[in-house]
């Protein structure tokens, strides 16, 4: 029973983080967005935060554009800020990546480069 409560609290915490991260992106508050992810640092690995926080927030922002509640400029800037945040937390020149083989990445039918940067970061 206690494990169930812990899992539920984690889900609520992630939902709150998604909402706060989304609001930070929409208000162009990069420092606030970074702080949300830094606060999660002890709870998870950054790639989990990308999957659990950044991606859902960007999906919500995209749906907001479809609904007409978010401007296209906000969608664009949210994507750019997310790319910069991913590069900050997972820098391409990290010493841990020097053993990786060379690779090429192409983006087809994608309107932003976040997916490409995530694949490159991993």
DSSP file (Angstrom, degrees, kcal/mol; ACC not computed):
  #  RESIDUE AA STRUCTURE BP1 BP2  ACC     N-H-->O    O-->H-N    N-H-->O    O-->H-N    TCO  KAPPA ALPHA  PHI   PSI    X-CA   Y-CA   Z-CA
    1    1 A X     >        0   0    0      0, 0.0     4,-1.8     0, 0.0     5,-0.1   0.000 360.0 360.0 360.0 -41.7    0.0    0.0    0.0
    2    2 A X  H  >  +     0   0    0      1,-0.2     4,-2.4     2,-0.2     5,-0.2   0.877 360.0  54.3 -64.5 -36.8    2.8    2.4    0.8
    3    3 A X  H  > S+     0   0    0      1,-0.2     4,-2.5     2,-0.2    -1,-0.2   0.904 106.1  52.9 -63.8 -40.0    4.5    1.8   -2.5
    4    4 A X  H  > S+     0   0    0      1,-0.2     4,-2.3     2,-0.2    -1,-0.2   0.913 109.3  48.6 -60.5 -43.7    1.2    2.7   -4.3
    5    5 A X  H  X S+     0   0    0     -4,-1.8     4,-2.6     2,-0.2    -1,-0.2   0.911 110.8  50.9 -63.7 -42.5    1.0    6.0   -2.4
    6    6 A X  H  X S+     0   0    0     -4,-2.4     4,-2.1     1,-0.2    -2,-0.2   0.914 111.2  48.0 -60.8 -43.5    4.7    6.8   -3.3
    7    7 A X  H  X S+     0   0    0     -4,-2.5     4,-2.1     2,-0.2    -1,-0.2   0.893 111.8  49.9 -64.7 -39.8    4.0    6.0   -7.0
    8    8 A X  H  X S+     0   0    0     -4,-2.3     4,-2.3     2,-0.2    -2,-0.2   0.908 109.8  50.6 -65.8 -41.7    0.9    8.2   -6.9
    9    9 A X  H  X S+     0   0    0     -4,-2.6     4,-2.5     1,-0.2    -2,-0.2   0.884 109.4  51.8 -62.9 -38.4    2.8   11.1   -5.3
   10   10 A X  H  X S+     0   0    0     -4,-2.1     4,-2.7     2,-0.2    -1,-0.2   0.909 109.2  49.8 -63.4 -42.0    5.5   10.8   -8.0
   11   11 A X  H  X S+     0   0    0     -4,-2.1     4,-2.3     2,-0.2    -2,-0.2   0.900 111.8  47.8 -64.5 -40.5    2.9   10.9  -10.7
   12   12 A X  H  X S+     0   0    0     -4,-2.3     4,-2.3     2,-0.2    -1,-0.2   0.910 111.7  51.0 -65.0 -41.8    1.3   14.0   -9.1
   13   13 A X  H  X S+     0   0    0     -4,-2.5     4,-2.4     2,-0.2    -2,-0.2   0.909 110.5  48.3 -62.1 -43.4    4.8   15.6   -8.8
   14   14 A X  H  X S+     0   0    0     -4,-2.7     4,-2.6     2,-0.2    -1,-0.2   0.913 109.9  52.4 -64.6 -41.9    5.6   14.9  -12.5
   15   15 A X  H  X S+     0   0    0     -4,-2.3     4,-2.1     1,-0.2    -2,-0.2   0.905 110.7  47.8 -61.0 -41.2    2.2   16.4  -13.5
   16   16 A X  H  X S+     0   0    0     -4,-2.3     4,-2.7     2,-0.2    -1,-0.2   0.915 111.4  50.5 -64.2 -43.0    3.0   19.5  -11.5
   17   17 A X  H  X S+     0   0    0     -4,-2.4     4,-2.9     2,-0.2     5,-0.2   0.885 108.8  52.1 -63.6 -38.9    6.5   19.7  -13.0
   18   18 A X  H  X S+     0   0    0     -4,-2.6     4,-2.8     2,-0.2    -1,-0.2   0.943 111.6  46.6 -61.1 -47.3    5.0   19.4  -16.5
   19   19 A X  H  X S+     0   0    0     -4,-2.1     4,-2.3     2,-0.2    -2,-0.2   0.922 115.2  45.4 -62.2 -45.2    2.6   22.3  -15.9
   20   20 A X  H  X S+     0   0    0     -4,-2.7     4,-2.3     2,-0.2    -1,-0.2   0.901 113.6  49.5 -66.2 -40.4    5.3   24.5  -14.4
   21   21 A X  H  X S+     0   0    0     -4,-2.9     4,-2.4     2,-0.2    -2,-0.2   0.918 110.7  50.5 -64.5 -42.9    7.7   23.7  -17.2
   22   22 A X  H  X S+     0   0    0     -4,-2.8     4,-2.7    -5,-0.2    -2,-0.2   0.932 111.5  47.8 -59.1 -47.0    5.1   24.4  -19.8
   23   23 A X  H  X S+     0   0    0     -4,-2.3     4,-1.7     1,-0.2    -1,-0.2   0.881 110.2  52.4 -63.7 -38.1    4.3   27.8  -18.1
   24   24 A X  H  <>S+     0   0    0     -4,-2.3     5,-3.2     2,-0.2    -1,-0.2   0.917 111.5  46.7 -63.9 -42.4    8.0   28.6  -17.9
   25   25 A X  H ><5S+     0   0    0     -4,-2.4     3,-1.6     3,-0.2    -2,-0.2   0.937 111.5  50.3 -64.0 -46.3    8.4   27.9  -21.7
   26   26 A X  H 3<5S+     0   0    0     -4,-2.7    -1,-0.2     1,-0.3    -2,-0.2   0.799 113.6  45.5 -65.0 -27.9    5.3   29.9  -22.6
   27   27 A X  T 3<5S-     0   0    0     -4,-1.7    -1,-0.3    -5,-0.2    -2,-0.2   0.298 113.7-118.2 -96.6   9.9    6.5   32.9  -20.6
   28   28 A X  T < 5 +     0   0    0     -3,-1.6     2,-1.1     1,-0.2    -3,-0.2   0.826  61.9 150.9  58.7  35.4   10.1   32.6  -22.0
   29   29 A X     >< +     0   0    0     -5,-3.2     4,-2.2     1,-0.2    -1,-0.2  -0.702  12.2 167.5 -98.5  81.1   11.5   31.9  -18.5
   30   30 A X  H  > S+     0   0    0     -2,-1.1     4,-2.7     1,-0.2     5,-0.2   0.906  76.1  53.0 -63.1 -42.2   14.5   29.7  -19.4
   31   31 A X  H  > S+     0   0    0      1,-0.2     4,-2.2     2,-0.2    -1,-0.2   0.905 109.9  48.6 -61.6 -40.6   16.0   30.0  -15.9
   32   32 A X  H  > S+     0   0    0      2,-0.2     4,-1.8     1,-0.2    -1,-0.2   0.896 110.6  50.8 -65.3 -40.0   12.7   28.9  -14.4
   33   33 A X  H  X S+     0   0    0     -4,-2.2     4,-1.5     1,-0.2    -2,-0.2   0.916 111.0  48.6 -63.4 -43.1   12.5   26.0  -16.8
   34   34 A X  H  X S+     0   0    0     -4,-2.7     4,-2.7     1,-0.2    -1,-0.2   0.889 107.9  55.2 -64.0 -38.9   16.0   24.9  -15.9
   35   35 A X  H  X S+     0   0    0     -4,-2.2     4,-2.3     1,-0.2    -1,-0.2   0.872 103.2  55.5 -63.6 -36.7   15.3   25.2  -12.1
   36   36 A X  H  X S+     0   0    0     -4,-1.8     4,-0.7     1,-0.2    -1,-0.2   0.923 112.8  42.0 -61.0 -43.2   12.3   22.8  -12.5
   37   37 A X  H  < S+     0   0    0     -4,-1.5     3,-0.5     1,-0.2     4,-0.4   0.869 112.1  53.8 -73.4 -36.4   14.7   20.2  -14.0
   38   38 A X  H >< S+     0   0    0     -4,-2.7     3,-1.2     1,-0.2     4,-0.3   0.870 103.9  56.6 -64.3 -35.5   17.4   20.9  -11.6
   39   39 A X  H 3< S+     0   0    0     -4,-2.3     3,-0.4     1,-0.3    -1,-0.2   0.779 106.9  50.0 -66.4 -25.3   15.0   20.3   -8.7
   40   40 A X  T >X S+     0   0    0     -4,-0.7     4,-1.5    -3,-0.5     3,-1.5   0.494  81.2 102.4 -87.6  -4.5   14.3   16.8  -10.2
   41   41 A X  T <4 S+     0   0    0     -3,-1.2    -1,-0.2    -4,-0.4    -2,-0.1   0.823  81.5  46.0 -52.7 -40.1   18.0   16.0  -10.4
   42   42 A X  T 34 S+     0   0    0     -3,-0.4    -1,-0.3    -4,-0.3    -2,-0.1   0.702 112.2  52.9 -77.1 -18.4   18.0   13.8   -7.3
   43   43 A X  T <4 S-     0   0    0     -3,-1.5     2,-0.3     1,-0.1    -2,-0.2   0.758 118.7  -3.4 -89.4 -26.2   14.9   11.9   -8.4
   44   44 A X  S  < S-     0   0    0     -4,-1.5     2,-0.2    -3,-0.1    -1,-0.1  -0.941  73.8 -87.6-156.9 172.5   15.8   10.9  -11.9
   45   45 A X    >>  -     0   0    0     -2,-0.3     4,-1.6     1,-0.1     3,-0.9  -0.616  45.2-112.8 -86.1 151.7   18.2   10.9  -14.7
   46   46 A X  H 3> S+     0   0    0      1,-0.3     4,-2.2    -2,-0.2     5,-0.1   0.854 115.6  58.7 -58.9 -36.9   18.0   13.8  -17.2
   47   47 A X  H 3> S+     0   0    0      1,-0.2     4,-2.0     2,-0.2    -1,-0.3   0.859 104.5  52.0 -62.3 -32.8   16.8   11.5  -20.0
   48   48 A X  H <> S+     0   0    0     -3,-0.9     4,-3.1     2,-0.2     5,-0.2   0.884 107.6  52.5 -66.0 -37.6   13.9   10.5  -17.9
   49   49 A X  H  X>S+     0   0    0     -4,-1.6     4,-2.6     2,-0.2     5,-1.8   0.870 106.4  53.4 -65.8 -35.5   13.1   14.2  -17.4
   50   50 A X  I  <>S+     0   0    0     -4,-2.2     5,-2.7     3,-0.2     6,-0.2   0.951 116.4  38.4 -61.5 -47.8   13.2   14.7  -21.1
   51   51 A X  I  <5S+     0   0    0     -4,-2.0     5,-0.3     1,-0.2    -2,-0.2   0.870 125.4  37.4 -70.5 -37.5   10.6   11.9  -21.6
   52   52 A X  I  <5S+     0   0    0     -4,-3.1    -3,-0.2    -5,-0.1    -2,-0.2   0.718 134.0  11.9 -91.6 -22.3    8.5   12.7  -18.5
   53   53 A X  I  X5S+     0   0    0     -4,-2.6     4,-2.0    -5,-0.2    -3,-0.2   0.744 123.9  44.2-121.5 -55.6    8.6   16.5  -18.4
   54   54 A X  I  ><S+     0   0    0     -5,-1.8     4,-2.5     2,-0.2     5,-0.2   0.949 114.4  46.5 -65.6 -51.0    9.9   18.2  -21.6
   55   55 A X  H  ><S+     0   0    0     -5,-2.7     4,-2.4     1,-0.2     5,-0.2   0.936 114.2  46.5 -61.0 -49.0    8.1   16.1  -24.2
   56   56 A X  H  > S+     0   0    0     -5,-0.3     4,-2.3    -6,-0.2    -1,-0.2   0.895 112.2  51.9 -61.5 -36.5    4.7   16.2  -22.5
   57   57 A X  H  X S+     0   0    0     -4,-2.0     4,-2.2     2,-0.2    -1,-0.2   0.925 111.2  46.7 -64.2 -43.0    5.0   20.0  -22.0
   58   58 A X  H  X S+     0   0    0     -4,-2.5     4,-2.4     2,-0.2    -1,-0.2   0.870 110.4  53.3 -66.9 -35.4    5.9   20.5  -25.7
   59   59 A X  H  X S+     0   0    0     -4,-2.4     4,-2.3    -5,-0.2    -2,-0.2   0.911 109.1  49.1 -64.0 -41.3    3.0   18.3  -26.7
   60   60 A X  H  X S+     0   0    0     -4,-2.3     4,-2.3     2,-0.2    -2,-0.2   0.913 110.5  50.6 -62.7 -42.2    0.6   20.4  -24.6
   61   61 A X  H  X S+     0   0    0     -4,-2.2     4,-1.8     1,-0.2    -2,-0.2   0.908 109.6  50.9 -63.5 -41.3    2.0   23.6  -26.2
   62   62 A X  H  X S+     0   0    0     -4,-2.4     4,-2.1     1,-0.2    -1,-0.2   0.898 110.1  49.2 -62.0 -40.6    1.5   22.1  -29.6
   63   63 A X  H  X S+     0   0    0     -4,-2.3     4,-2.3     1,-0.2    -1,-0.2   0.860 106.6  57.0 -66.6 -34.2   -2.1   21.2  -28.7
   64   64 A X  H  X>S+     0   0    0     -4,-2.3     5,-2.5     2,-0.2     6,-1.3   0.882 106.3  49.3 -62.5 -37.6   -2.5   24.8  -27.5
   65   65 A X  H ><5S+     0   0    0     -4,-1.8     3,-0.6     4,-0.2    -2,-0.2   0.918 109.9  50.9 -66.4 -42.7   -1.5   26.0  -30.9
   66   66 A X  H 3<5S+     0   0    0     -4,-2.1    -2,-0.2     1,-0.2    -1,-0.2   0.880 112.6  47.2 -60.0 -37.6   -4.0   23.6  -32.5
   67   67 A X  H 3<5S-     0   0    0     -4,-2.3    -1,-0.2    -5,-0.1    -2,-0.2   0.614 115.4-117.1 -79.3 -12.8   -6.7   25.0  -30.2
   68   68 A X  T <<5S+     0   0    0     -4,-0.8    -3,-0.2    -3,-0.6    -4,-0.1   0.625  88.1 108.6  86.2  13.6   -5.8   28.6  -30.9
   69   69 A X  S   <S+     0   0    0     -5,-2.5     2,-0.4    -6,-0.2    -4,-0.2   0.543  72.6  53.6 -98.1  -8.6   -4.7   29.3  -27.3
   70   70 A X  S    S-     0   0    0     -6,-1.3    -2,-0.2    -8,-0.1     2,-0.1  -0.985  83.1-124.5-128.4 136.7   -1.0   29.5  -28.0
   71   71 A X    >>  -     0   0    0     -2,-0.4     4,-1.8     1,-0.1     3,-0.5  -0.439  21.3-120.4 -77.2 151.9    0.8   31.6  -30.6
   72   72 A X  H 3> S+     0   0    0      1,-0.2     4,-2.6     2,-0.2     5,-0.2   0.859 114.9  59.0 -59.5 -35.6    3.0   30.1  -33.2
   73   73 A X  H 3> S+     0   0    0      1,-0.2     4,-2.7     2,-0.2    -1,-0.2   0.865 104.1  51.1 -62.4 -35.1    5.9   32.2  -31.9
   74   74 A X  H <> S+     0   0    0     -3,-0.5     4,-2.3     2,-0.2    -1,-0.2   0.884 109.1  50.7 -69.0 -37.9    5.4   30.6  -28.4
   75   75 A X  H  X S+     0   0    0     -4,-1.8     4,-2.0     2,-0.2    -2,-0.2   0.942 113.4  45.8 -61.8 -47.4    5.6   27.2  -30.0
   76   76 A X  H  X S+     0   0    0     -4,-2.6     4,-2.4     1,-0.2    -2,-0.2   0.944 114.9  45.3 -62.0 -50.1    8.8   28.1  -31.8
   77   77 A X  H  X S+     0   0    0     -4,-2.7     4,-2.8     1,-0.2     5,-0.2   0.855 110.3  54.9 -66.6 -34.1   10.4   29.7  -28.8
   78   78 A X  H  X S+     0   0    0     -4,-2.3     4,-2.2    -5,-0.2    -1,-0.2   0.917 110.1  47.0 -63.5 -42.3    9.4   26.8  -26.5
   79   79 A X  H  X S+     0   0    0     -4,-2.0     4,-2.2     2,-0.2    -2,-0.2   0.917 113.2  48.1 -64.3 -43.9   11.1   24.4  -28.9
   80   80 A X  H  X S+     0   0    0     -4,-2.4     4,-2.4     2,-0.2    -2,-0.2   0.928 112.5  48.0 -63.5 -45.6   14.2   26.5  -29.2
   81   81 A X  H  X S+     0   0    0     -4,-2.8     4,-2.5     1,-0.2    -1,-0.2   0.901 110.9  51.8 -63.4 -39.0   14.5   26.9  -25.4
   82   82 A X  H  X S+     0   0    0     -4,-2.2     4,-2.5    -5,-0.2    -1,-0.2   0.909 108.9  50.6 -63.8 -40.9   14.0   23.1  -24.9
   83   83 A X  H  X S+     0   0    0     -4,-2.2     4,-2.4     1,-0.2    -2,-0.2   0.922 111.6  47.8 -60.6 -44.3   16.7   22.4  -27.4
   84   84 A X  H  X S+     0   0    0     -4,-2.4     4,-2.0     2,-0.2    -2,-0.2   0.883 111.2  50.6 -65.1 -38.5   19.1   24.8  -25.6
   85   85 A X  H  X S+     0   0    0     -4,-2.5     4,-2.5     2,-0.2     5,-0.3   0.911 109.9  49.9 -66.3 -42.3   18.2   23.2  -22.2
   86   86 A X  H  X S+     0   0    0     -4,-2.5     4,-2.7     1,-0.2    -2,-0.2   0.925 111.5  49.0 -61.9 -43.7   18.9   19.7  -23.5
   87   87 A X  H  < S+     0   0    0     -4,-2.4    -1,-0.2     1,-0.2    -2,-0.2   0.858 110.6  52.0 -63.4 -34.2   22.2   20.9  -24.9
   88   88 A X  H  < S+     0   0    0     -4,-2.0     3,-0.5     1,-0.2    -2,-0.2   0.941 117.5  35.9 -66.6 -47.5   23.0   22.5  -21.5
   89   89 A X  H  < S+     0   0    0     -4,-2.5     2,-0.2     1,-0.3    -2,-0.2   0.793 131.8  30.8 -78.6 -28.6   22.3   19.3  -19.5
   90   90 A X  S  < S-     0   0    0     -4,-2.7    -1,-0.3    -5,-0.3    -2,-0.1  -0.616  84.1-165.5-127.4  71.3   23.6   16.9  -22.1
   91   91 A X    >   -     0   0    0     -3,-0.5     3,-1.8    -2,-0.2    -3,-0.1  -0.312  22.7-133.2 -63.8 137.9   26.4   18.8  -23.9
   92   92 A X  T 3  S+     0   0    0      1,-0.3    -1,-0.1    -5,-0.1    -4,-0.0   0.775 105.3  55.8 -60.6 -25.7   27.6   17.2  -27.1
   93   93 A X  T 3  S+     0   0    0      3,-0.0    -1,-0.3     5,-0.0    -2,-0.1   0.220  75.6 140.6 -93.5  16.2   31.2   17.6  -26.1
   94   94 A X    X   -     0   0    0     -3,-1.8     3,-2.1     1,-0.1     4,-0.3  -0.323  59.5-127.6 -58.8 137.0   30.8   15.7  -22.8
   95   95 A X  G >  S+     0   0    0      1,-0.3     3,-1.1     2,-0.2     4,-0.2   0.786 106.8  65.5 -58.5 -27.4   33.8   13.5  -22.1
   96   96 A X  G 3  S+     0   0    0      1,-0.2    -1,-0.3     2,-0.1     3,-0.3   0.614  98.8  53.9 -70.5 -10.5   31.5   10.5  -21.6
   97   97 A X  G X  S+     0   0    0     -3,-2.1     3,-1.6     1,-0.2    -1,-0.2   0.458  78.7  91.4-101.7  -2.7   30.6   10.7  -25.3
   98   98 A X  T <  S+     0   0    0     -3,-1.1    -1,-0.2    -4,-0.3    -2,-0.1   0.714  82.4  57.9 -69.7 -17.8   34.0   10.6  -26.8
   99   99 A X  T 3  S+     0   0    0     -3,-0.3    -1,-0.3    -4,-0.2     2,-0.1   0.496  83.4 107.8 -88.3  -3.4   33.9    6.8  -27.1
  100  100 A X  S <  S-     0   0    0     -3,-1.6     3,-0.1     1,-0.1     2,-0.1  -0.474  76.4-112.1 -74.3 144.2   30.8    6.9  -29.2
  101  101 A X        -     0   0    0     -2,-0.1    -1,-0.1     1,-0.1    -2,-0.1  -0.372  41.5 -90.8 -70.4 155.0   31.1    6.1  -32.9
  102  102 A X        -     0   0    0     -2,-0.1     2,-0.3     1,-0.0    -1,-0.1  -0.345  53.7-179.7 -62.6 146.9   30.6    8.9  -35.4
  103  103 A X        -     0   0    0     -3,-0.1     2,-0.4     2,-0.0    -3,-0.0  -0.982  23.5-141.7-147.4 159.1   27.0    9.1  -36.7
  104  104 A X        -     0   0    0     -2,-0.3     2,-0.4     2,-0.0    -2,-0.0  -0.953  15.3-163.7-120.6 143.2   24.8   11.2  -39.0
  105  105 A X        -     0   0    0     -2,-0.4     2,-0.4     2,-0.0    11,-0.0  -0.991   3.7-171.3-129.7 134.3   21.3   12.2  -38.2
  106  106 A X        -     0   0    0     -2,-0.4     2,-0.6     2,-0.0    -2,-0.0  -0.956  13.6-145.0-122.8 144.9   18.7   13.5  -40.7
  107  107 A X        -     0   0    0     -2,-0.4     2,-0.5     3,-0.1     3,-0.1  -0.943  16.5-173.7-112.2 121.6   15.3   15.0  -39.8
  108  108 A X        -     0   0    0     -2,-0.6     3,-0.1     1,-0.2    -2,-0.0  -0.961  69.3 -10.2-116.9 129.4   12.4   14.2  -42.2
  109  109 A X  S    S+     0   0    0     -2,-0.5     2,-0.4     1,-0.2    -1,-0.2   0.848  97.5 127.4  55.2  39.6    9.0   15.8  -41.8
  110  110 A X        -     0   0    0     -3,-0.1    -1,-0.2     1,-0.1    -3,-0.1  -0.989  50.1-154.7-125.0 136.1    9.9   17.3  -38.4
  111  111 A X  S    S+     0   0    0     -2,-0.4     2,-0.3    -3,-0.1    -1,-0.1   0.449  77.6  33.8 -94.9   0.1    9.3   21.0  -37.7
  112  112 A X  S    S-     0   0    0    -33,-0.0     3,-0.2   -32,-0.0     4,-0.2  -0.945  73.1-128.1-145.0 167.4   11.9   21.3  -35.0
  113  113 A X  S  > S+     0   0    0     -2,-0.3     4,-2.5     1,-0.2     5,-0.2   0.279  76.3 105.0-102.4   9.8   15.2   19.7  -34.2
  114  114 A X  H  > S+     0   0    0      1,-0.2     4,-2.5     2,-0.2     5,-0.2   0.923  81.5  49.7 -59.7 -45.9   14.6   18.6  -30.6
  115  115 A X  H  > S+     0   0    0     -3,-0.2     4,-2.3     1,-0.2    -1,-0.2   0.910 111.5  49.3 -59.0 -42.9   14.2   14.9  -31.6
  116  116 A X  H  > S+     0   0    0     -4,-0.2     4,-2.4     1,-0.2    -1,-0.2   0.911 111.3  49.3 -63.1 -42.6   17.5   15.0  -33.6
  117  117 A X  H  X S+     0   0    0     -4,-2.5     4,-2.4     2,-0.2    -2,-0.2   0.871 109.6  52.0 -66.5 -36.1   19.3   16.7  -30.7
  118  118 A X  H  X S+     0   0    0     -4,-2.5     4,-1.9     2,-0.2    -1,-0.2   0.929 110.8  46.8 -65.2 -44.2   18.0   14.1  -28.2
  119  119 A X  H  < S+     0   0    0     -4,-2.3    -2,-0.2     1,-0.2    -1,-0.2   0.922 113.8  48.8 -62.5 -43.2   19.2   11.2  -30.4
  120  120 A X  H  < S+     0   0    0     -4,-2.4    -1,-0.2     1,-0.2    -2,-0.2   0.884 109.2  53.3 -63.5 -38.4   22.5   12.9  -30.8
  121  121 A X  H  <        0   0    0     -4,-2.4    -1,-0.2     1,-0.3    -2,-0.2   0.867 360.0 360.0 -66.1 -36.6   22.8   13.5  -27.1
  122  122 A X     <        0   0    0     -4,-1.9    -1,-0.3    -5,-0.1    -2,-0.2   0.495 360.0 360.0 -74.2 360.0   22.2    9.8  -26.3
